[in-house]
């Protein structure tokens, strides 16, 4: 794999456990400060549900980072799905674009590489 592909693949692979793992712990802070979500304006049950879902999604992000490391020789990044989502669904919050930015680059760069036999 050429150097640019390796930089983006492994950079994104190492960013995921940090973002996912820390997001599980800092979700109550992250929602209002990064995504401008005012949980106090919600019903308590809705706020708790949102927080639980946020932590669940962060845990999935963390789990995907482990999967990506174990199967790094056999997977292709889902970067093209992000590009399609931008075209179809619109542009998400800036914080999301910054964190997900390496994914389509990694997908394009690694997608051009031939698969190695397992």
ROFIVEX-976722 format. One record per residue: residue number from 1; x, y, z of N, C-alpha, C in turn. Coordinates in nm, 4 decimals, m for minus. Layout:
<sites>
i:NUM; n.px:X; n.py:Y; n.pz:Z; ca.px:X; ca.py:Y; ca.pz:Z; c.px:X; c.py:Y; c.pz:Z
...
</sites>
This chain:
<sites>
i:1; n.px:0.0849; n.py:m0.1165; n.pz:0.0000; ca.px:0.0000; ca.py:0.0000; ca.pz:0.0000; c.px:0.0899; c.py:0.1234; c.pz:0.0000
i:2; n.px:0.0675; n.py:0.2167; n.pz:m0.0905; ca.px:0.1499; ca.py:0.3384; ca.pz:m0.0949; c.px:0.1357; c.py:0.4208; c.pz:0.0340
i:3; n.px:0.2338; n.py:0.5051; n.pz:0.0584; ca.px:0.2382; ca.py:0.5826; ca.pz:0.1815; c.px:0.1121; c.py:0.6662; c.pz:0.2065
i:4; n.px:0.0587; n.py:0.7430; n.pz:0.1096; ca.px:m0.0625; ca.py:0.8208; ca.pz:0.1400; c.px:m0.1798; c.py:0.7318; c.pz:0.1836
i:5; n.px:m0.1957; n.py:0.6187; n.pz:0.1200; ca.px:m0.3040; ca.py:0.5268; ca.pz:0.1577; c.px:m0.2830; c.py:0.4742; c.pz:0.2993
i:6; n.px:m0.1587; n.py:0.4404; n.pz:0.3323; ca.px:m0.1293; ca.py:0.3913; ca.pz:0.4679; c.px:m0.1528; c.py:0.4987; c.pz:0.5726
i:7; n.px:m0.1115; n.py:0.6221; n.pz:0.5422; ca.px:m0.1285; ca.py:0.7323; ca.pz:0.6379; c.px:m0.2761; c.py:0.7517; c.pz:0.6700
i:8; n.px:m0.3607; n.py:0.7577; n.pz:0.5672; ca.px:m0.5030; ca.py:0.7792; ca.pz:0.5920; c.px:m0.5692; c.py:0.6567; c.pz:0.6530
i:9; n.px:m0.5339; n.py:0.5392; n.pz:0.6079; ca.px:m0.5955; ca.py:0.4182; ca.pz:0.6623; c.px:m0.5633; c.py:0.4027; c.pz:0.8101
i:10; n.px:m0.4348; n.py:0.4065; n.pz:0.8439; ca.px:m0.3964; ca.py:0.3860; ca.pz:0.9832; c.px:m0.4282; c.py:0.5071; c.pz:1.0710
i:11; n.px:m0.4203; n.py:0.6280; n.pz:1.0128; ca.px:m0.4596; ca.py:0.7463; ca.pz:1.0897; c.px:m0.6054; c.py:0.7390; c.pz:1.1311
i:12; n.px:m0.6904; n.py:0.7018; n.pz:1.0373; ca.px:m0.8329; ca.py:0.6888; ca.pz:1.0682; c.px:m0.8572; c.py:0.5717; c.pz:1.1630
i:13; n.px:m0.7856; n.py:0.4635; n.pz:1.1429; ca.px:m0.7993; ca.py:0.3460; ca.pz:1.2296; c.px:m0.7614; c.py:0.3801; c.pz:1.3736
i:14; n.px:m0.6589; n.py:0.4609; n.pz:1.3942; ca.px:m0.6172; ca.py:0.4979; ca.pz:1.5295; c.px:m0.7013; c.py:0.6109; c.pz:1.5869
i:15; n.px:m0.7657; n.py:0.6917; n.pz:1.5016; ca.px:m0.8512; ca.py:0.7989; ca.pz:1.5517; c.px:m0.9810; c.py:0.7429; c.pz:1.6103
i:16; n.px:m1.0327; n.py:0.6358; n.pz:1.5497; ca.px:m1.1618; ca.py:0.5807; ca.pz:1.5925; c.px:m1.1676; c.py:0.5385; c.pz:1.7392
i:17; n.px:m1.0693; n.py:0.4648; n.pz:1.7908; ca.px:m1.0830; ca.py:0.4266; ca.pz:1.9324; c.px:m1.0790; c.py:0.5474; c.pz:2.0259
i:18; n.px:m1.0023; n.py:0.6477; n.pz:1.9889; ca.px:m0.9988; ca.py:0.7683; ca.pz:2.0720; c.px:m1.1304; c.py:0.8426; c.pz:2.0707
i:19; n.px:m1.1861; n.py:0.8615; n.pz:1.9512; ca.px:m1.3138; ca.py:0.9327; ca.pz:1.9405; c.px:m1.4277; c.py:0.8503; c.pz:2.0000
i:20; n.px:m1.4293; n.py:0.7216; n.pz:1.9722; ca.px:m1.5356; ca.py:0.6364; ca.pz:2.0246; c.px:m1.5255; c.py:0.6156; c.pz:2.1736
i:21; n.px:m1.4054; n.py:0.5839; n.pz:2.2200; ca.px:m1.3868; ca.py:0.5592; ca.pz:2.3628; c.px:m1.4100; c.py:0.6830; c.pz:2.4470
i:22; n.px:m1.3568; n.py:0.7963; n.pz:2.4032; ca.px:m1.3781; ca.py:0.9188; ca.pz:2.4804; c.px:m1.5227; c.py:0.9648; c.pz:2.4710
i:23; n.px:m1.5856; n.py:0.9427; n.pz:2.3559; ca.px:m1.7249; ca.py:0.9838; ca.pz:2.3396; c.px:m1.8200; c.py:0.9132; c.pz:2.4342
i:24; n.px:m1.7869; n.py:0.7906; n.pz:2.4704; ca.px:m1.8692; ca.py:0.7175; ca.pz:2.5676; c.px:m1.8659; c.py:0.7912; c.pz:2.7015
i:25; n.px:m1.7488; n.py:0.8412; n.pz:2.7367; ca.px:m1.7318; ca.py:0.9072; ca.pz:2.8661; c.px:m1.7772; c.py:1.0525; c.pz:2.8664
i:26; n.px:m1.7576; n.py:1.1242; n.pz:2.7559; ca.px:m1.7868; ca.py:1.2675; ca.pz:2.7551; c.px:m1.9150; c.py:1.3035; c.pz:2.6811
i:27; n.px:m2.0007; n.py:1.2065; n.pz:2.6530; ca.px:m2.1249; ca.py:1.2339; ca.pz:2.5797; c.px:m2.2086; c.py:1.3464; c.pz:2.6406
i:28; n.px:m2.2240; n.py:1.3535; n.pz:2.7728; ca.px:m2.3031; ca.py:1.4639; ca.pz:2.8283; c.px:m2.2427; c.py:1.6017; c.pz:2.7988
i:29; n.px:m2.1118; n.py:1.6086; n.pz:2.7899; ca.px:m2.0464; ca.py:1.7346; ca.pz:2.7553; c.px:m2.0496; c.py:1.7582; c.pz:2.6044
i:30; n.px:m2.0284; n.py:1.6528; n.pz:2.5268; ca.px:m2.0167; ca.py:1.6639; ca.pz:2.3814; c.px:m2.1458; c.py:1.7120; c.pz:2.3147
i:31; n.px:m2.2591; n.py:1.6618; n.pz:2.3583; ca.px:m2.3856; ca.py:1.6984; ca.pz:2.2941; c.px:m2.4097; c.py:1.8497; c.pz:2.2949
i:32; n.px:m2.3998; n.py:1.9193; n.pz:2.4078; ca.px:m2.4237; ca.py:2.0638; ca.pz:2.4026; c.px:m2.3077; c.py:2.1451; c.pz:2.3452
i:33; n.px:m2.1840; n.py:2.1028; n.pz:2.3688; ca.px:m2.0697; ca.py:2.1846; ca.pz:2.3281; c.px:m2.0249; c.py:2.1620; c.pz:2.1847
i:34; n.px:m2.0413; n.py:2.0439; n.pz:2.1333; ca.px:m1.9983; ca.py:2.0159; ca.pz:1.9962; c.px:m2.1163; c.py:2.0217; c.pz:1.8993
i:35; n.px:m2.2305; n.py:1.9653; n.pz:1.9404; ca.px:m2.3452; ca.py:1.9556; ca.pz:1.8507; c.px:m2.4584; c.py:2.0524; c.pz:1.8837
i:36; n.px:m2.4402; n.py:2.1389; n.pz:1.9829; ca.px:m2.5399; ca.py:2.2400; ca.pz:2.0222; c.px:m2.6760; c.py:2.1794; c.pz:2.0544
i:37; n.px:m2.6761; n.py:2.0667; n.pz:2.1230; ca.px:m2.8010; ca.py:2.0015; ca.pz:2.1635; c.px:m2.8316; c.py:2.0428; c.pz:2.3070
i:38; n.px:m2.9479; n.py:2.1026; n.pz:2.3270; ca.px:m2.9902; ca.py:2.1464; ca.pz:2.4588; c.px:m3.0772; c.py:2.0384; c.pz:2.5219
i:39; n.px:m3.0156; n.py:1.9511; n.pz:2.6002; ca.px:m3.0907; ca.py:1.8413; ca.pz:2.6621; c.px:m3.1877; c.py:1.8908; c.pz:2.7679
i:40; n.px:m3.1590; n.py:2.0051; n.pz:2.8301; ca.px:m3.2485; ca.py:2.0561; ca.pz:2.9343; c.px:m3.3824; c.py:2.1015; c.pz:2.8761
i:41; n.px:m3.3890; n.py:2.1279; n.pz:2.7463; ca.px:m3.5149; ca.py:2.1662; ca.pz:2.6824; c.px:m3.6000; c.py:2.0439; c.pz:2.6463
i:42; n.px:m3.5449; n.py:1.9251; n.pz:2.6650; ca.px:m3.6161; ca.py:1.8007; ca.pz:2.6319; c.px:m3.6830; c.py:1.7434; c.pz:2.7564
i:43; n.px:m3.7794; n.py:1.6583; n.pz:2.7313; ca.px:m3.8367; ca.py:1.5812; ca.pz:2.8410; c.px:m3.7266; c.py:1.4906; c.pz:2.8973
i:44; n.px:m3.7268; n.py:1.4643; n.pz:3.0278; ca.px:m3.6190; ca.py:1.3823; ca.pz:3.0862; c.px:m3.5999; c.py:1.2473; c.pz:3.0172
i:45; n.px:m3.7089; n.py:1.1817; n.pz:2.9795; ca.px:m3.6970; ca.py:1.0523; ca.pz:2.9139; c.px:m3.6334; c.py:1.0664; c.pz:2.7757
i:46; n.px:m3.6685; n.py:1.1713; n.pz:2.7030; ca.px:m3.6088; ca.py:1.1951; ca.pz:2.5709; c.px:m3.4602; c.py:1.2267; c.pz:2.5825
i:47; n.px:m3.4239; n.py:1.3066; n.pz:2.6822; ca.px:m3.2827; ca.py:1.3404; ca.pz:2.7028; c.px:m3.2018; c.py:1.2161; c.pz:2.7387
i:48; n.px:m3.2578; n.py:1.1314; n.pz:2.8237; ca.px:m3.1883; ca.py:1.0079; ca.pz:2.8615; c.px:m3.1743; c.py:0.9139; c.pz:2.7422
i:49; n.px:m3.2776; n.py:0.9071; n.pz:2.6591; ca.px:m3.2730; ca.py:0.8226; ca.pz:2.5393; c.px:m3.1663; c.py:0.8722; c.pz:2.4429
i:50; n.px:m3.1625; n.py:1.0028; n.pz:2.4213; ca.px:m3.0623; ca.py:1.0606; ca.pz:2.3314; c.px:m2.9212; c.py:1.0322; c.pz:2.3821
i:51; n.px:m2.8997; n.py:1.0496; n.pz:2.5102; ca.px:m2.7688; ca.py:1.0251; ca.pz:2.5683; c.px:m2.7306; c.py:0.8773; c.pz:2.5568
i:52; n.px:m2.8260; n.py:0.7886; n.pz:2.5819; ca.px:m2.7988; ca.py:0.6447; ca.pz:2.5698; c.px:m2.7644; c.py:0.6079; c.pz:2.4258
i:53; n.px:m2.8356; n.py:0.6643; n.pz:2.3296; ca.px:m2.8079; ca.py:0.6356; ca.pz:2.1892; c.px:m2.6727; c.py:0.6912; c.pz:2.1467
i:54; n.px:m2.6391; n.py:0.8088; n.pz:2.1964; ca.px:m2.5088; ca.py:0.8678; ca.pz:2.1654; c.px:m2.3968; c.py:0.7780; c.pz:2.2168
i:55; n.px:m2.4105; n.py:0.7311; n.pz:2.3397; ca.px:m2.3080; ca.py:0.6425; ca.pz:2.3965; c.px:m2.3016; c.py:0.5099; c.pz:2.3202
i:56; n.px:m2.4173; n.py:0.4589; n.pz:2.2797; ca.px:m2.4188; ca.py:0.3341; ca.pz:2.2024; c.px:m2.3456; c.py:0.3529; c.pz:2.0693
i:57; n.px:m2.3748; n.py:0.4616; n.pz:1.9991; ca.px:m2.3085; ca.py:0.4853; ca.pz:1.8708; c.px:m2.1581; c.py:0.5045; c.pz:1.8881
i:58; n.px:m2.1173; n.py:0.5690; n.pz:1.9951; ca.px:m1.9739; ca.py:0.5838; ca.pz:2.0222; c.px:m1.9102; c.py:0.4488; c.pz:2.0521
i:59; n.px:m1.9834; n.py:0.3618; n.pz:2.1208; ca.px:m1.9287; ca.py:0.2282; ca.pz:2.1479; c.px:m1.9151; c.py:0.1485; c.pz:2.0184
i:60; n.px:m2.0074; n.py:0.1690; n.pz:1.9239; ca.px:m1.9977; ca.py:0.1020; ca.pz:1.7942; c.px:m1.8771; c.py:0.1554; c.pz:1.7159
i:61; n.px:m1.8528; n.py:0.2838; n.pz:1.7276; ca.px:m1.7358; ca.py:0.3436; ca.pz:1.6636; c.px:m1.6076; c.py:0.2810; c.pz:1.7198
i:62; n.px:m1.6034; n.py:0.2647; n.pz:1.8501; ca.px:m1.4888; ca.py:0.2014; ca.pz:1.9145; c.px:m1.4736; c.py:0.0565; c.pz:1.8676
i:63; n.px:m1.5842; n.py:m0.0180; n.pz:1.8642; ca.px:m1.5799; ca.py:m0.1587; ca.pz:1.8210; c.px:m1.5352; c.py:m0.1694; c.pz:1.6751
i:64; n.px:m1.5800; n.py:m0.0772; n.pz:1.5907; ca.px:m1.5397; ca.py:m0.0794; ca.pz:1.4506; c.px:m1.3893; c.py:m0.0569; c.pz:1.4374
i:65; n.px:m1.3329; n.py:0.0256; n.pz:1.5263; ca.px:m1.1881; ca.py:0.0477; ca.pz:1.5194; c.px:m1.1125; c.py:m0.0818; c.pz:1.5464
i:66; n.px:m1.1623; n.py:m0.1622; n.pz:1.6392; ca.px:m1.0981; ca.py:m0.2910; ca.pz:1.6673; c.px:m1.1128; c.py:m0.3857; c.pz:1.5489
i:67; n.px:m1.2325; n.py:m0.3893; n.pz:1.4899; ca.px:m1.2569; ca.py:m0.4722; ca.pz:1.3720; c.px:m1.1655; c.py:m0.4300; c.pz:1.2576
i:68; n.px:m1.1521; n.py:m0.3000; n.pz:1.2382; ca.px:m1.0701; ca.py:m0.2466; ca.pz:1.1292; c.px:m0.9236; c.py:m0.2857; c.pz:1.1468
i:69; n.px:m0.8767; n.py:m0.2874; n.pz:1.2704; ca.px:m0.7384; ca.py:m0.3282; ca.pz:1.2945; c.px:m0.7178; c.py:m0.4757; c.pz:1.2667
i:70; n.px:m0.8101; n.py:m0.5581; n.pz:1.3137; ca.px:m0.7955; ca.py:m0.7035; ca.pz:1.2983; c.px:m0.8025; c.py:m0.7431; c.pz:1.1508
i:71; n.px:m0.8945; n.py:m0.6836; n.pz:1.0755; ca.px:m0.9158; ca.py:m0.7224; ca.pz:0.9360; c.px:m0.8602; c.py:m0.6203; c.pz:0.8370
i:72; n.px:m0.7557; n.py:m0.5484; n.pz:0.8762; ca.px:m0.7038; ca.py:m0.4402; ca.pz:0.7927; c.px:m0.6599; c.py:m0.4847; c.pz:0.6542
i:73; n.px:m0.6188; n.py:m0.6077; n.pz:0.6385; ca.px:m0.5736; ca.py:m0.6550; ca.pz:0.5071; c.px:m0.6900; c.py:m0.6936; c.pz:0.4165
i:74; n.px:m0.8090; n.py:m0.7099; n.pz:0.4718; ca.px:m0.9199; ca.py:m0.7639; ca.pz:0.3920; c.px:m1.0372; c.py:m0.6680; c.pz:0.3738
i:75; n.px:m1.0304; n.py:m0.5483; n.pz:0.4295; ca.px:m1.1457; ca.py:m0.4594; ca.pz:0.4200; c.px:m1.1160; c.py:m0.3407; c.pz:0.3300
i:76; n.px:m1.2214; n.py:m0.2808; n.pz:0.2865; ca.px:m1.2164; ca.py:m0.1537; ca.pz:0.2152; c.px:m1.2951; c.py:m0.0541; c.pz:0.2983
i:77; n.px:m1.2438; n.py:0.0669; n.pz:0.3136; ca.px:m1.3138; ca.py:0.1678; ca.pz:0.3928; c.px:m1.4460; c.py:0.2041; c.pz:0.3259
i:78; n.px:m1.5415; n.py:0.2457; n.pz:0.4066; ca.px:m1.6737; ca.py:0.2827; ca.pz:0.3561; c.px:m1.6802; c.py:0.4278; c.pz:0.3135
i:79; n.px:m1.5721; n.py:0.4794; n.pz:0.2630; ca.px:m1.5655; ca.py:0.6211; ca.pz:0.2274; c.px:m1.6619; c.py:0.6635; c.pz:0.1196
i:80; n.px:m1.6876; n.py:0.5784; n.pz:0.0244; ca.px:m1.7799; ca.py:0.6154; ca.pz:m0.0826; c.px:m1.9211; c.py:0.6371; c.pz:m0.0279
i:81; n.px:m1.9587; n.py:0.5635; n.pz:0.0750; ca.px:m2.0907; ca.py:0.5826; ca.pz:0.1365; c.px:m2.1019; c.py:0.7225; c.pz:0.1961
i:82; n.px:m1.9941; n.py:0.7731; n.pz:0.2539; ca.px:m1.9953; ca.py:0.9093; ca.pz:0.3090; c.px:m2.0160; c.py:1.0117; c.pz:0.1975
i:83; n.px:m1.9482; n.py:0.9932; n.pz:0.0857; ca.px:m1.9624; ca.py:1.0876; ca.pz:m0.0249; c.px:m2.1042; c.py:1.0862; c.pz:m0.0808
i:84; n.px:m2.1611; n.py:0.9675; n.pz:m0.0924; ca.px:m2.2994; ca.py:0.9565; ca.pz:m0.1403; c.px:m2.3939; c.py:1.0236; c.pz:m0.0418
i:85; n.px:m2.3705; n.py:1.0034; n.pz:0.0867; ca.px:m2.4545; ca.py:1.0645; ca.pz:0.1897; c.px:m2.4495; c.py:1.2167; c.pz:0.1810
i:86; n.px:m2.3330; n.py:1.2732; n.pz:0.1572; ca.px:m2.3232; ca.py:1.4186; ca.pz:0.1423; c.px:m2.4058; c.py:1.4676; c.pz:0.0248
i:87; n.px:m2.4021; n.py:1.3942; n.pz:m0.0848; ca.px:m2.4773; ca.py:1.4347; ca.pz:m0.2039; c.px:m2.6280; c.py:1.4190; c.pz:m0.1843
i:88; n.px:m2.6701; n.py:1.3129; n.pz:m0.1186; ca.px:m2.8126; ca.py:1.2833; ca.pz:m0.1049; c.px:m2.8747; c.py:1.3508; c.pz:0.0175
i:89; n.px:m2.8057; n.py:1.3455; n.pz:0.1326; ca.px:m2.8642; ca.py:1.3916; ca.pz:0.2586; c.px:m2.8302; c.py:1.5360; c.pz:0.2935
i:90; n.px:m2.7300; n.py:1.5924; n.pz:0.2304; ca.px:m2.6885; ca.py:1.7284; ca.pz:0.2626; c.px:m2.5654; c.py:1.7290; c.pz:0.3518
i:91; n.px:m2.5186; n.py:1.8477; n.pz:0.3817; ca.px:m2.3956; ca.py:1.8647; ca.pz:0.4586; c.px:m2.4276; c.py:1.8630; c.pz:0.6084
i:92; n.px:m2.3633; n.py:1.7719; n.pz:0.6842; ca.px:m2.3876; ca.py:1.7656; ca.pz:0.8295; c.px:m2.3081; c.py:1.8731; c.pz:0.9043
i:93; n.px:m2.3146; n.py:1.8676; n.pz:1.0345; ca.px:m2.2443; ca.py:1.9615; ca.pz:1.1230; c.px:m2.0939; c.py:1.9582; c.pz:1.0966
i:94; n.px:m2.0298; n.py:2.0715; n.pz:1.1154; ca.px:m1.8855; ca.py:2.0856; ca.pz:1.0905; c.px:m1.8029; c.py:1.9858; c.pz:1.1717
i:95; n.px:m1.8404; n.py:1.9618; n.pz:1.2967; ca.px:m1.7652; ca.py:1.8663; ca.pz:1.3804; c.px:m1.7677; c.py:1.7270; c.pz:1.3193
i:96; n.px:m1.8814; n.py:1.6905; n.pz:1.2617; ca.px:m1.8907; ca.py:1.5602; ca.pz:1.1971; c.px:m1.8017; c.py:1.5542; c.pz:1.0740
i:97; n.px:m1.8005; n.py:1.6605; n.pz:0.9957; ca.px:m1.7165; ca.py:1.6628; ca.pz:0.8752; c.px:m1.5683; c.py:1.6489; c.pz:0.9097
i:98; n.px:m1.5264; n.py:1.7131; n.pz:1.0172; ca.px:m1.3856; ca.py:1.7054; ca.pz:1.0582; c.px:m1.3503; c.py:1.5632; c.pz:1.1005
i:99; n.px:m1.4362; n.py:1.5007; n.pz:1.1794; ca.px:m1.4038; ca.py:1.3662; ca.pz:1.2285; c.px:m1.4182; c.py:1.2600; c.pz:1.1202
i:100; n.px:m1.5125; n.py:1.2791; n.pz:1.0273; ca.px:m1.5345; ca.py:1.1790; ca.pz:0.9228; c.px:m1.4535; c.py:1.2076; c.pz:0.7961
i:101; n.px:m1.3852; n.py:1.3201; n.pz:0.7915; ca.px:m1.3108; ca.py:1.3583; ca.pz:0.6722; c.px:m1.2113; c.py:1.2553; c.pz:0.6216
i:102; n.px:m1.1323; n.py:1.1931; n.pz:0.7092; ca.px:m1.0345; ca.py:1.0953; ca.pz:0.6604; c.px:m1.0987; c.py:0.9700; c.pz:0.6000
i:103; n.px:m1.2245; n.py:0.9430; n.pz:0.6339; ca.px:m1.2869; ca.py:0.8191; ca.pz:0.5872; c.px:m1.2998; c.py:0.8108; c.pz:0.4345
i:104; n.px:m1.3564; n.py:0.9130; n.pz:0.3666; ca.px:m1.3639; ca.py:0.9000; ca.pz:0.2202; c.px:m1.2270; c.py:0.9019; c.pz:0.1534
i:105; n.px:m1.1335; n.py:0.9775; n.pz:0.2104; ca.px:m0.9983; ca.py:0.9795; ca.pz:0.1532; c.px:m0.9355; c.py:0.8413; c.pz:0.1657
i:106; n.px:m0.9495; n.py:0.7816; n.pz:0.2838; ca.px:m0.8988; ca.py:0.6457; ca.pz:0.3053; c.px:m0.9660; c.py:0.5471; c.pz:0.2119
i:107; n.px:m1.0972; n.py:0.5615; n.pz:0.1941; ca.px:m1.1704; ca.py:0.4709; ca.pz:0.1054; c.px:m1.1247; c.py:0.4802; c.pz:m0.0382
i:108; n.px:m1.1032; n.py:0.6023; n.pz:m0.0858; ca.px:m1.0580; ca.py:0.6207; ca.pz:m0.2242; c.px:m0.9162; c.py:0.5666; c.pz:m0.2410
i:109; n.px:m0.8281; n.py:0.5984; n.pz:m0.1475; ca.px:m0.6883; ca.py:0.5565; ca.pz:m0.1598; c.px:m0.6722; c.py:0.4056; c.pz:m0.1457
i:110; n.px:m0.7379; n.py:0.3456; n.pz:m0.0477; ca.px:m0.7237; ca.py:0.2003; ca.pz:m0.0290; c.px:m0.8079; c.py:0.1236; c.pz:m0.1279
i:111; n.px:m0.9141; n.py:0.1839; n.pz:m0.1770; ca.px:m1.0005; ca.py:0.1154; ca.pz:m0.2746; c.px:m0.9308; c.py:0.0924; c.pz:m0.4073
i:112; n.px:m0.8266; n.py:0.1673; n.pz:m0.4327; ca.px:m0.7522; ca.py:0.1530; ca.pz:m0.5585; c.px:m0.6464; c.py:0.0430; c.pz:m0.5492
i:113; n.px:m0.6265; n.py:m0.0109; n.pz:m0.4289; ca.px:m0.5242; ca.py:m0.1126; ca.pz:m0.4091; c.px:m0.5830; c.py:m0.2520; c.pz:m0.4296
i:114; n.px:m0.5077; n.py:m0.3441; n.pz:m0.4894; ca.px:m0.5576; ca.py:m0.4806; ca.pz:m0.5047; c.px:m0.5673; c.py:m0.5513; c.pz:m0.3697
i:115; n.px:m0.6641; n.py:m0.6371; n.pz:m0.3553; ca.px:m0.6790; ca.py:m0.7166; ca.pz:m0.2327; c.px:m0.5695; c.py:m0.8220; c.pz:m0.2266
i:116; n.px:m0.5171; n.py:m0.8437; n.pz:m0.1092; ca.px:m0.4198; ca.py:m0.9521; ca.pz:m0.0877; c.px:m0.4969; c.py:m1.0766; c.pz:m0.0459
i:117; n.px:m0.4496; n.py:m1.1925; n.pz:m0.0850; ca.px:m0.5157; ca.py:m1.3148; ca.pz:m0.0383; c.px:m0.5035; c.py:m1.3275; c.pz:0.1131
i:118; n.px:m0.6045; n.py:m1.3862; n.pz:0.1749; ca.px:m0.6055; ca.py:m1.4000; ca.pz:0.3216; c.px:m0.5038; c.py:m1.5031; c.pz:0.3664
</sites>
